[in-house]
Amino acid sequence: MLRRILEAALIVCAFAAPAQAGWRDQASTFDQNRLARLDEARSRAGGASAEALSAPVTGGPVTGSWRCRTIKSGGAMPPMTYAWFRCRIVEHEGMLAFEKLSGTQRMAGLLYPEGNGYVYLGASWVKGEPAHRYSGNGASFGARATPDDQIGMLYATATGARIELPYPVQESDFDVIELRR
């Protein structure tokens, strides 16, 4: 019980951000440029991201528990599809928040409405570490971003939803977090 309370507290800390601020106010210029190159990253990835996007995402149907897996493509590493893990999208202080709850690699962040989806600003960490927060304009020592910073777009698909992460700081050119019920 105590462990679950501590995990929940860590996840809440990962979401600490001004509720009224928009994603552009939070995101670094480096990350805004990465997101602007989403179509380029998607095309460089080839077939790993071929699922067609469907209707716009809305707040109601996207919340709740999901199965999720990461698909990495492009870059120096060969394409890789990981196993399914537990994820959820919850409402947090008037905003939507995404959390990957199981597996070695964890991630969490806020979702900001944008066009036909949501901009995801989050961070990744390894199980056992404290939850990391998106650093955005607060990246330390003059860095454009930390290796943990993530930016992407959440879209609905014909079979669920997906978060597309263009040019992650590590390993690949394009990551997709595929979400299924």
GROMACS elastic network, one bead per residue, 0.5 to 0.9 nm:
[ bonds ]
;  ai    aj funct       b0    kb
    1     4     6  0.52709   500
    1     5     6  0.64202   500
    1     6     6  0.87822   500
    2     5     6  0.50926   500
    2     6     6  0.62219   500
    2     7     6  0.86476   500
    3     6     6  0.51166   500
    3     7     6  0.61480   500
    3     8     6  0.85914   500
    4     7     6  0.50327   500
    4     8     6  0.60782   500
    4     9     6  0.85336   500
    5     8     6  0.51274   500
    5     9     6  0.61842   500
    5    10     6  0.87286   500
    6     9     6  0.50194   500
    6    10     6  0.62488   500
    6    11     6  0.86997   500
    7    10     6  0.51367   500
    7    11     6  0.62845   500
    7    12     6  0.86973   500
    7   130     6  0.89019   500
    7   131     6  0.86767   500
    8    11     6  0.51409   500
    8    12     6  0.62101   500
    8    13     6  0.87073   500
    9    12     6  0.51206   500
    9    13     6  0.63331   500
    9    14     6  0.88192   500
   10    13     6  0.51171   500
   10    14     6  0.64508   500
   10   130     6  0.66215   500
   10   131     6  0.55985   500
   10   132     6  0.86620   500
   11    14     6  0.50217   500
   11    15     6  0.67357   500
   11    99     6  0.79079   500
   11   108     6  0.73288   500
   11   130     6  0.89027   500
   11   131     6  0.62740   500
   11   132     6  0.87332   500
   12    15     6  0.52953   500
   12    16     6  0.67003   500
   12    92     6  0.84946   500
   13    16     6  0.52705   500
   13   131     6  0.74417   500
   13   132     6  0.83590   500
   13   133     6  0.75837   500
   14    17     6  0.85471   500
   14   108     6  0.66793   500
   14   109     6  0.67920   500
   14   110     6  0.89407   500
   14   122     6  0.81415   500
   14   123     6  0.80761   500
   14   131     6  0.59478   500
   14   132     6  0.59233   500
   14   134     6  0.76423   500
   15    92     6  0.80072   500
   15    97     6  0.73370   500
   15   108     6  0.75235   500
   15   109     6  0.59740   500
   15   110     6  0.64284   500
   15   122     6  0.83650   500
   15   133     6  0.70572   500
   15   134     6  0.85631   500
   16    19     6  0.85633   500
   16   133     6  0.79035   500
   17    20     6  0.87355   500
   17    21     6  0.79345   500
   17    26     6  0.84130   500
   17   110     6  0.85908   500
   18    21     6  0.55414   500
   18    22     6  0.87632   500
   18    26     6  0.89612   500
   19    22     6  0.83111   500
   19    93     6  0.68348   500
   19    94     6  0.71566   500
   19    95     6  0.70983   500
   21    24     6  0.81833   500
   21    25     6  0.61030   500
   21    26     6  0.71302   500
   22    25     6  0.53690   500
   22    26     6  0.67187   500
   22    27     6  0.89179   500
   22   112     6  0.69412   500
   22   113     6  0.88934   500
   23    26     6  0.50542   500
   23    27     6  0.59026   500
   23   110     6  0.88948   500
   23   111     6  0.83868   500
   23   112     6  0.60996   500
   23   113     6  0.87487   500
   23   119     6  0.71605   500
   23   120     6  0.83755   500
   23   121     6  0.74236   500
   24    27     6  0.52238   500
   24    28     6  0.78115   500
   24    29     6  0.86261   500
   24    32     6  0.73984   500
   25    28     6  0.81913   500
   25   137     6  0.86328   500
   26   121     6  0.82401   500
   26   134     6  0.87458   500
   26   135     6  0.84746   500
   26   136     6  0.58728   500
   26   137     6  0.66401   500
   27    30     6  0.80342   500
   27    31     6  0.60544   500
   27    32     6  0.62995   500
   27   121     6  0.73538   500
   27   134     6  0.85660   500
   27   135     6  0.82196   500
   27   137     6  0.61972   500
   27   151     6  0.82167   500
   28    31     6  0.52064   500
   28    32     6  0.62435   500
   28    33     6  0.86448   500
   28   135     6  0.82998   500
   28   138     6  0.80597   500
   28   139     6  0.83807   500
   28   144     6  0.73730   500
   28   145     6  0.75392   500
   29    33     6  0.61409   500
   29    34     6  0.86139   500
   29   136     6  0.83718   500
   29   137     6  0.78029   500
   29   144     6  0.79986   500
   30    33     6  0.52298   500
   30    34     6  0.63656   500
   30    35     6  0.88790   500
   30   136     6  0.86959   500
   30   144     6  0.59303   500
   30   145     6  0.70966   500
   31    35     6  0.62448   500
   31    36     6  0.85580   500
   31   136     6  0.75759   500
   31   144     6  0.82546   500
   31   145     6  0.75760   500
   31   149     6  0.85076   500
   31   150     6  0.79375   500
   31   151     6  0.63743   500
   32    35     6  0.51785   500
   32    36     6  0.62020   500
   32    37     6  0.88095   500
   32   151     6  0.80848   500
   33    37     6  0.64352   500
   34    37     6  0.52335   500
   34    38     6  0.67510   500
   34    41     6  0.88004   500
   34   151     6  0.77155   500
   34   152     6  0.85703   500
   34   165     6  0.87062   500
   34   166     6  0.60706   500
   34   167     6  0.63244   500
   34   168     6  0.84775   500
   35    38     6  0.51723   500
   35    39     6  0.87195   500
   35   119     6  0.87882   500
   35   151     6  0.67363   500
   35   152     6  0.63176   500
   35   153     6  0.79745   500
   35   165     6  0.78647   500
   35   166     6  0.62610   500
   35   167     6  0.84294   500
   36    39     6  0.78259   500
   36    40     6  0.87500   500
   36   166     6  0.88451   500
   37    40     6  0.52412   500
   37    41     6  0.62783   500
   37    42     6  0.86485   500
   37   166     6  0.70018   500
   37   167     6  0.83545   500
   38    41     6  0.51456   500
   38    42     6  0.60481   500
   38    43     6  0.86315   500
   38   152     6  0.80471   500
   38   153     6  0.85939   500
   38   164     6  0.79155   500
   38   165     6  0.76397   500
   38   166     6  0.52415   500
   38   167     6  0.81246   500
   38   174     6  0.85581   500
   39    42     6  0.50220   500
   39    43     6  0.61859   500
   39    44     6  0.86444   500
   39   166     6  0.83687   500
   40    43     6  0.52447   500
   40    44     6  0.62543   500
   40    45     6  0.87324   500
   40   166     6  0.83638   500
   41    44     6  0.51057   500
   41    45     6  0.62630   500
   41    74     6  0.83403   500
   41   165     6  0.85880   500
   41   166     6  0.54515   500
   41   167     6  0.65331   500
   41   173     6  0.61729   500
   41   174     6  0.57310   500
   42    45     6  0.52327   500
   42    46     6  0.70452   500
   42    48     6  0.88093   500
   42    49     6  0.67753   500
   42    50     6  0.87784   500
   42   164     6  0.82511   500
   42   166     6  0.72564   500
   42   173     6  0.84738   500
   42   174     6  0.65090   500
   42   175     6  0.89112   500
   43    46     6  0.56716   500
   43    47     6  0.86619   500
   43    49     6  0.85562   500
   44    73     6  0.84508   500
   44    74     6  0.64530   500
   44    75     6  0.89376   500
   44   173     6  0.74826   500
   44   174     6  0.79116   500
   45    48     6  0.62792   500
   45    49     6  0.68803   500
   45    72     6  0.84701   500
   45    73     6  0.53553   500
   45    74     6  0.50486   500
   45    75     6  0.85951   500
   45    79     6  0.86552   500
   45   173     6  0.69749   500
   45   174     6  0.61118   500
   45   175     6  0.86383   500
   46    49     6  0.67287   500
   46    50     6  0.74591   500
   46    73     6  0.79510   500
   46    74     6  0.80042   500
   47    50     6  0.52087   500
   47    51     6  0.87047   500
   48    51     6  0.83499   500
   48    71     6  0.70844   500
   48    72     6  0.78235   500
   48    73     6  0.66485   500
   48    79     6  0.77091   500
   48    80     6  0.89453   500
   48    81     6  0.87809   500
   48   175     6  0.89863   500
   48   176     6  0.83139   500
   49    52     6  0.85232   500
   49    71     6  0.82899   500
   49    73     6  0.86736   500
   49   164     6  0.86004   500
   49   174     6  0.87637   500
   49   175     6  0.86252   500
   49   176     6  0.70856   500
   51   157     6  0.73036   500
   51   158     6  0.80381   500
   51   159     6  0.89436   500
   52   157     6  0.63681   500
   52   158     6  0.70682   500
   53    56     6  0.85906   500
   53   155     6  0.67096   500
   53   156     6  0.61195   500
   53   158     6  0.67166   500
   53   161     6  0.83984   500
   53   162     6  0.88647   500
   54    57     6  0.86664   500
   54   155     6  0.78338   500
   54   156     6  0.57381   500
   54   158     6  0.56824   500
   55   116     6  0.76134   500
   55   155     6  0.83263   500
   55   156     6  0.62372   500
   55   157     6  0.72885   500
   55   158     6  0.82717   500
   56   115     6  0.80865   500
   56   117     6  0.59117   500
   56   155     6  0.69055   500
   56   156     6  0.61841   500
   56   157     6  0.88744   500
   57    60     6  0.86941   500
   57    61     6  0.77620   500
   57    62     6  0.68352   500
   57   113     6  0.89830   500
   57   116     6  0.62657   500
   57   117     6  0.52546   500
   57   118     6  0.76146   500
   57   154     6  0.79021   500
   57   155     6  0.60095   500
   57   156     6  0.52645   500
   57   157     6  0.88786   500
   57   161     6  0.83142   500
   58    61     6  0.64314   500
   58    62     6  0.65547   500
   58   113     6  0.88221   500
   58   116     6  0.85684   500
   58   117     6  0.77500   500
   58   156     6  0.87280   500
   59    62     6  0.58379   500
   59    63     6  0.66278   500
   59    91     6  0.86853   500
   59    96     6  0.75926   500
   60    63     6  0.58650   500
   60    64     6  0.88276   500
   61    64     6  0.78732   500
   62    65     6  0.89853   500
   62    89     6  0.68068   500
   62    90     6  0.86893   500
   62   156     6  0.81208   500
   62   160     6  0.85277   500
   62   161     6  0.78191   500
   63    66     6  0.87425   500
   63    88     6  0.70578   500
   63    90     6  0.54251   500
   63    91     6  0.73308   500
   63    96     6  0.77949   500
   63    97     6  0.88351   500
   63    98     6  0.88999   500
   64    87     6  0.86660   500
   64    88     6  0.54843   500
   64    89     6  0.53384   500
   64    90     6  0.61820   500
   64   181     6  0.89170   500
   65    86     6  0.74614   500
   65    87     6  0.60700   500
   65    89     6  0.66403   500
   65    90     6  0.84909   500
   65   181     6  0.70665   500
   66    85     6  0.84375   500
   66    86     6  0.61657   500
   66    87     6  0.50540   500
   66    88     6  0.53563   500
   66    89     6  0.78043   500
   66   160     6  0.89020   500
   66   179     6  0.59743   500
   66   180     6  0.55920   500
   67    84     6  0.59927   500
   67    85     6  0.55181   500
   67    87     6  0.57472   500
   67    88     6  0.80293   500
   67   178     6  0.81494   500
   67   179     6  0.57010   500
   67   180     6  0.52051   500
   67   181     6  0.59541   500
   68    83     6  0.82233   500
   68    84     6  0.52831   500
   68    85     6  0.52455   500
   68    86     6  0.61181   500
   68    87     6  0.59533   500
   68    88     6  0.88076   500
   68   100     6  0.77110   500
   68   162     6  0.87196   500
   68   177     6  0.63615   500
   68   178     6  0.53321   500
   68   180     6  0.63129   500
   68   181     6  0.87005   500
   69    81     6  0.73072   500
   69    82     6  0.57254   500
   69    83     6  0.57728   500
   69    85     6  0.61139   500
   69    86     6  0.86488   500
   69   176     6  0.80853   500
   69   177     6  0.55883   500
   69   178     6  0.53948   500
   69   179     6  0.69712   500
   69   180     6  0.89460   500
   70    80     6  0.81471   500
   70    81     6  0.60053   500
   70    82     6  0.54626   500
   70    83     6  0.76619   500
   70    84     6  0.80590   500
   70   175     6  0.67681   500
   70   176     6  0.56824   500
   70   178     6  0.63532   500
   71    79     6  0.74573   500
   71    80     6  0.57463   500
   71    82     6  0.63747   500
   71   174     6  0.83196   500
   71   175     6  0.55540   500
   71   176     6  0.50600   500
   71   177     6  0.64234   500
   71   178     6  0.75192   500
   72    77     6  0.84862   500
   72    78     6  0.82470   500
   72    79     6  0.55754   500
   72    80     6  0.51882   500
   72    81     6  0.64457   500
   72    82     6  0.84874   500
   72   171     6  0.80980   500
   72   172     6  0.60760   500
   72   173     6  0.77548   500
   72   174     6  0.60437   500
   72   176     6  0.65792   500
   72   177     6  0.88798   500
   73    76     6  0.89796   500
   73    77     6  0.74243   500
   73    78     6  0.67187   500
   73    80     6  0.65581   500
   73    81     6  0.87353   500
   73   171     6  0.87278   500
   73   172     6  0.56326   500
   73   173     6  0.62056   500
   73   174     6  0.54800   500
   73   175     6  0.63682   500
   73   176     6  0.86152   500
   74    77     6  0.69359   500
   74    78     6  0.71387   500
   74    79     6  0.66564   500
   74   171     6  0.85671   500
   74   172     6  0.52111   500
   74   174     6  0.61871   500
   74   175     6  0.87235   500
   75    78     6  0.76786   500
   75    79     6  0.87591   500
   75   167     6  0.89675   500
   75   171     6  0.67051   500
   75   173     6  0.50676   500
   75   174     6  0.81529   500
   76   171     6  0.68858   500
   76   172     6  0.66870   500
   76   173     6  0.85967   500
   77    80     6  0.81750   500
   77   171     6  0.63824   500
   77   172     6  0.64560   500
   78   172     6  0.86220   500
   79   172     6  0.84018   500
   82    85     6  0.89459   500
   83   103     6  0.89183   500
   84   103     6  0.87422   500
   85   100     6  0.74564   500
   85   101     6  0.74078   500
   85   102     6  0.56173   500
   85   103     6  0.62592   500
   86    99     6  0.86370   500
   86   100     6  0.61732   500
   86   101     6  0.53913   500
   86   102     6  0.54612   500
   86   103     6  0.80808   500
   87    98     6  0.74078   500
   87    99     6  0.54936   500
   87   101     6  0.53090   500
   87   102     6  0.73808   500
   87   179     6  0.80299   500
   88    97     6  0.82015   500
   88    98     6  0.59152   500
   88    99     6  0.54352   500
   88   100     6  0.67152   500
   88   101     6  0.75702   500
   89    96     6  0.65850   500
   89    97     6  0.54669   500
   89    99     6  0.64013   500
   90    95     6  0.82500   500
   90    96     6  0.56038   500
   90    97     6  0.53551   500
   90    98     6  0.66761   500
   90    99     6  0.82497   500
   91    94     6  0.61754   500
   91    95     6  0.54399   500
   91    97     6  0.61394   500
   92    95     6  0.51688   500
   92    96     6  0.58658   500
   92    97     6  0.63147   500
   92   110     6  0.86544   500
   93    96     6  0.82280   500
   95   110     6  0.71182   500
   95   111     6  0.69573   500
   95   112     6  0.74521   500
   96   109     6  0.87445   500
   96   110     6  0.59676   500
   96   111     6  0.52403   500
   96   112     6  0.73839   500
   97   108     6  0.72233   500
   97   109     6  0.56139   500
   97   111     6  0.55865   500
   97   112     6  0.89329   500
   97   120     6  0.85050   500
   98   107     6  0.80198   500
   98   108     6  0.54162   500
   98   109     6  0.54879   500
   98   110     6  0.62475   500
   98   111     6  0.70471   500
   98   120     6  0.80713   500
   98   122     6  0.83652   500
   99   106     6  0.77425   500
   99   107     6  0.59066   500
   99   109     6  0.67834   500
   99   110     6  0.89895   500
  100   103     6  0.80855   500
  100   105     6  0.81930   500
  100   106     6  0.53996   500
  100   107     6  0.52475   500
  100   108     6  0.62610   500
  101   106     6  0.64643   500
  101   107     6  0.77999   500
  101   108     6  0.86477   500
  102   105     6  0.77106   500
  102   106     6  0.68004   500
  102   127     6  0.81865   500
  103   106     6  0.67342   500
  103   126     6  0.87107   500
  103   127     6  0.72703   500
  104   125     6  0.85160   500
  104   126     6  0.56599   500
  104   127     6  0.50340   500
  104   128     6  0.85109   500
  105   124     6  0.69301   500
  105   125     6  0.60099   500
  105   127     6  0.61464   500
  106   123     6  0.84333   500
  106   124     6  0.55083   500
  106   125     6  0.53016   500
  106   126     6  0.57983   500
  106   127     6  0.62982   500
  106   131     6  0.81122   500
  107   122     6  0.68659   500
  107   123     6  0.55330   500
  107   125     6  0.62403   500
  107   126     6  0.85284   500
  107   131     6  0.79657   500
  107   132     6  0.80235   500
  107   148     6  0.88466   500
  107   150     6  0.87941   500
  108   121     6  0.83565   500
  108   122     6  0.53294   500
  108   123     6  0.58548   500
  108   124     6  0.67326   500
  108   125     6  0.89775   500
  108   131     6  0.80945   500
  108   132     6  0.80930   500
  108   133     6  0.78846   500
  108   134     6  0.87279   500
  109   120     6  0.64693   500
  109   121     6  0.53541   500
  109   123     6  0.63885   500
  109   124     6  0.89177   500
  109   133     6  0.75271   500
  109   134     6  0.72020   500
  109   150     6  0.84568   500
  110   119     6  0.80849   500
  110   120     6  0.57870   500
  110   121     6  0.55684   500
  110   122     6  0.63290   500
  111   118     6  0.54393   500
  111   119     6  0.54385   500
  111   121     6  0.66495   500
  111   122     6  0.86547   500
  111   153     6  0.85552   500
  111   154     6  0.78832   500
  112   117     6  0.84129   500
  112   118     6  0.50300   500
  112   120     6  0.65475   500
  112   121     6  0.81089   500
  113   116     6  0.79905   500
  113   117     6  0.61792   500
  113   119     6  0.64000   500
  114   117     6  0.55113   500
  114   118     6  0.50581   500
  114   119     6  0.62004   500
  114   153     6  0.85918   500
  115   118     6  0.74130   500
  116   154     6  0.88860   500
  116   155     6  0.71112   500
  116   156     6  0.86151   500
  117   153     6  0.65619   500
  117   154     6  0.54314   500
  117   156     6  0.73550   500
  118   152     6  0.83198   500
  118   153     6  0.55346   500
  118   154     6  0.50082   500
  118   155     6  0.69280   500
  118   163     6  0.88498   500
  119   151     6  0.71415   500
  119   152     6  0.57337   500
  119   154     6  0.63133   500
  119   163     6  0.88037   500
  120   150     6  0.75547   500
  120   151     6  0.54214   500
  120   152     6  0.50020   500
  120   153     6  0.56408   500
  120   154     6  0.66393   500
  120   163     6  0.76018   500
  120   164     6  0.89405   500
  120   165     6  0.86503   500
  121   134     6  0.64631   500
  121   136     6  0.84050   500
  121   149     6  0.76683   500
  121   150     6  0.58161   500
  121   152     6  0.68799   500
  121   153     6  0.89022   500
  122   132     6  0.84071   500
  122   133     6  0.65364   500
  122   135     6  0.85037   500
  122   148     6  0.81999   500
  122   149     6  0.60782   500
  122   150     6  0.50219   500
  122   151     6  0.64693   500
  122   152     6  0.87621   500
  123   131     6  0.82586   500
  123   132     6  0.57384   500
  123   133     6  0.54240   500
  123   135     6  0.80174   500
  123   146     6  0.89625   500
  123   147     6  0.86339   500
  123   150     6  0.52913   500
  123   151     6  0.84387   500
  124   131     6  0.77499   500
  124   132     6  0.63378   500
  124   133     6  0.80124   500
  124   134     6  0.84900   500
  124   147     6  0.84174   500
  124   149     6  0.67976   500
  124   150     6  0.73010   500
  125   128     6  0.86004   500
  125   129     6  0.66216   500
  125   130     6  0.76782   500
  125   131     6  0.63602   500
  125   132     6  0.60652   500
  125   148     6  0.66589   500
  126   129     6  0.57211   500
  126   130     6  0.83662   500
  126   131     6  0.83638   500
  127   130     6  0.80904   500
  127   131     6  0.85858   500
  128   131     6  0.87374   500
  129   132     6  0.82466   500
  132   135     6  0.86430   500
  132   148     6  0.74268   500
  132   149     6  0.87078   500
  133   148     6  0.82569   500
  133   149     6  0.77774   500
  134   138     6  0.86264   500
  134   139     6  0.87877   500
  134   146     6  0.85091   500
  134   148     6  0.74598   500
  134   149     6  0.53090   500
  134   150     6  0.71330   500
  134   151     6  0.89795   500
  135   139     6  0.51837   500
  135   140     6  0.82639   500
  135   145     6  0.72344   500
  135   146     6  0.70885   500
  135   148     6  0.84876   500
  135   149     6  0.64986   500
  136   139     6  0.59894   500
  136   144     6  0.84036   500
  136   145     6  0.67502   500
  136   146     6  0.84451   500
  136   149     6  0.73060   500
  137   140     6  0.88062   500
  137   144     6  0.81946   500
  137   145     6  0.81476   500
  138   145     6  0.85020   500
  139   142     6  0.67890   500
  139   143     6  0.56650   500
  139   144     6  0.64723   500
  139   145     6  0.54773   500
  139   146     6  0.61533   500
  140   143     6  0.58043   500
  140   144     6  0.84352   500
  140   145     6  0.81459   500
  140   146     6  0.78961   500
  142   145     6  0.86754   500
  143   146     6  0.68092   500
  145   148     6  0.79859   500
  145   149     6  0.63031   500
  145   169     6  0.79233   500
  146   149     6  0.54321   500
  146   150     6  0.89413   500
  146   169     6  0.77303   500
  147   150     6  0.83384   500
  147   168     6  0.81661   500
  147   169     6  0.53609   500
  147   170     6  0.65509   500
  148   168     6  0.89419   500
  148   169     6  0.76017   500
  148   170     6  0.86553   500
  149   168     6  0.82295   500
  149   169     6  0.76015   500
  150   165     6  0.70450   500
  150   166     6  0.88593   500
  150   168     6  0.67713   500
  150   169     6  0.79905   500
  151   164     6  0.84071   500
  151   165     6  0.59307   500
  151   166     6  0.74111   500
  151   168     6  0.80597   500
  152   163     6  0.61591   500
  152   164     6  0.51644   500
  152   166     6  0.64230   500
  153   162     6  0.79501   500
  153   163     6  0.52767   500
  153   164     6  0.52828   500
  153   165     6  0.68458   500
  153   166     6  0.88779   500
  154   161     6  0.69398   500
  154   162     6  0.54991   500
  154   164     6  0.65133   500
  154   177     6  0.89268   500
  155   160     6  0.87855   500
  155   161     6  0.55393   500
  155   162     6  0.55106   500
  155   163     6  0.64554   500
  155   164     6  0.81150   500
  156   159     6  0.80671   500
  156   160     6  0.59755   500
  156   162     6  0.65088   500
  157   160     6  0.51256   500
  157   162     6  0.69866   500
  158   161     6  0.77906   500
  159   179     6  0.83343   500
  159   180     6  0.66813   500
  159   181     6  0.85799   500
  160   178     6  0.78528   500
  160   179     6  0.56779   500
  160   181     6  0.67926   500
  161   177     6  0.85174   500
  161   178     6  0.63390   500
  161   179     6  0.50025   500
  161   180     6  0.67402   500
  162   176     6  0.64892   500
  162   177     6  0.54050   500
  162   179     6  0.54610   500
  162   180     6  0.86079   500
  163   175     6  0.81622   500
  163   176     6  0.56178   500
  163   178     6  0.66517   500
  163   179     6  0.80280   500
  164   174     6  0.73179   500
  164   175     6  0.59735   500
  164   177     6  0.65128   500
  164   178     6  0.85725   500
  165   168     6  0.63599   500
  165   173     6  0.85727   500
  165   174     6  0.58038   500
  165   176     6  0.61034   500
  165   177     6  0.79965   500
  166   172     6  0.89557   500
  166   173     6  0.63800   500
  166   175     6  0.65995   500
  166   176     6  0.86918   500
  167   170     6  0.80906   500
  167   172     6  0.67591   500
  167   174     6  0.53617   500
  167   175     6  0.77624   500
  168   171     6  0.72400   500
  168   172     6  0.63622   500
  168   173     6  0.62477   500
  168   174     6  0.65535   500
  168   175     6  0.71212   500
  169   172     6  0.79488   500
  169   173     6  0.85449   500
  170   173     6  0.83854   500
  172   175     6  0.70155   500
